[in-house]
């Protein structure tokens, strides 16, 4: 027996999908610009530190936390630079 079609909740039907898509594309391009400015070894280091932290900054030593912050700052600077050029 076929399942009846389920309608989306009203709150999801009211989402301005084209605007959401546009903003998501902007965020993706900014993240991509920031990620590509990092070297392969820096990207590996970011992955290692994020995995080690498991979303909790307290799981990192202060030196690791500072290093992750500096890599994030480098990435964010490139992303901001990329955004102003568009």
Buried (B, 14 or more C-beta within 10 A) or exposed (E): EEEEEEEEEEEEEEEEEEEEEEEEEEEEBBEEBBBEBBEEEBBEBBEEBEEEBEEEEEEBEEEBBEBBEEBBEBBBEBBEEBEEEE
